[in-house]
Amino acid sequence: MEIDKGKPTNGDLDLKIDRESYEPAYIQLVNIIKQQISLGVFRPGDKLPSESKLCKEYKVSPMTVRRAVNILIDQAVANAVQGSGTYVNSINLGSAAFHLKGLQEFFLDESTTVKILEVRIVPAKDRASKKLAVGGGEPLILIRRLLLKDNEPFFYHKEYLIYDPTRPIVESELEVTSLRGLFSGTGSSEFKNGELGIEATVISSEEAKVLKAETGTAAFLLEHIFYDFNQSPVSWGWFICRGDKLSFTTTVGIQETL
């Protein structure tokens, strides 16, 4: 593709490799190319300069150029077409990743408190029986919690745990310390892995009472299930949060790096 007249050129940017920098030359070259893409010097579908041209323009070795290009390919910024060259990728919204930073900040915030609403043993029914792989009527521990931030209701949490009479419920479980640990990277050693799903829902009358919201208000439902080292489910439950209390954002495309 020919460069549009409206595009900035390399001469306009005057980007160079800093020989006195502690940052390796190939990383600097990666950042230079990313900045060129973010500023429109190269656009989706454009072919990047050849290895020899990059070597000459930035006074670097072919190995430096290859390492830089391989990083761009690994990061899905560009793709190599055999026998043709390396091309800038288009933005792929399907590859966007939404992180749970908002949840992490909530669980690690010192102003977050937990109010226990109920703890009792109940017979396994329907979904709880299937999720925790136990027979109908078998005892489960039901815990209902209200999680508050600055004394304002934030999450309503309902959880079922496998009942084990030899292992009493401890304070850390009641206060969901294990979940705080999972979000900080120091989670419970009793969990091997877990699954977390997020979907849109509306607040029920039961949830509305504790969250101080109108029944039918838009909300997020965050379902979780945790497994032990035998890959047996040990805990299943969900959080309900008002839609205006939580948001998920991410970035797509190339961001300026210099």
Secondary structure as GFF3:
##gff-version 3
##sequence-region A 1 258
A	DSSP	alpha_helix	10	13	.	.	.	ID=ss1
A	DSSP	alpha_helix	25	38	.	.	.	ID=ss2
A	DSSP	alpha_helix	51	58	.	.	.	ID=ss3
A	DSSP	alpha_helix	62	74	.	.	.	ID=ss4
A	DSSP	beta_strand	78	81	.	.	.	ID=ss5
A	DSSP	beta_strand	85	88	.	.	.	ID=ss6
A	DSSP	three_ten_helix	93	95	.	.	.	ID=ss7
A	DSSP	alpha_helix	101	108	.	.	.	ID=ss8
A	DSSP	beta_strand	112	123	.	.	.	ID=ss9
A	DSSP	alpha_helix	126	131	.	.	.	ID=ss10
A	DSSP	beta_strand	139	149	.	.	.	ID=ss11
A	DSSP	beta_strand	152	162	.	.	.	ID=ss12
A	DSSP	alpha_helix	171	174	.	.	.	ID=ss13
A	DSSP	alpha_helix	177	184	.	.	.	ID=ss14
A	DSSP	beta_strand	193	202	.	.	.	ID=ss15
A	DSSP	alpha_helix	205	211	.	.	.	ID=ss16
A	DSSP	beta_strand	218	227	.	.	.	ID=ss17
A	DSSP	beta_strand	233	242	.	.	.	ID=ss18
A	DSSP	three_ten_helix	243	245	.	.	.	ID=ss19
###
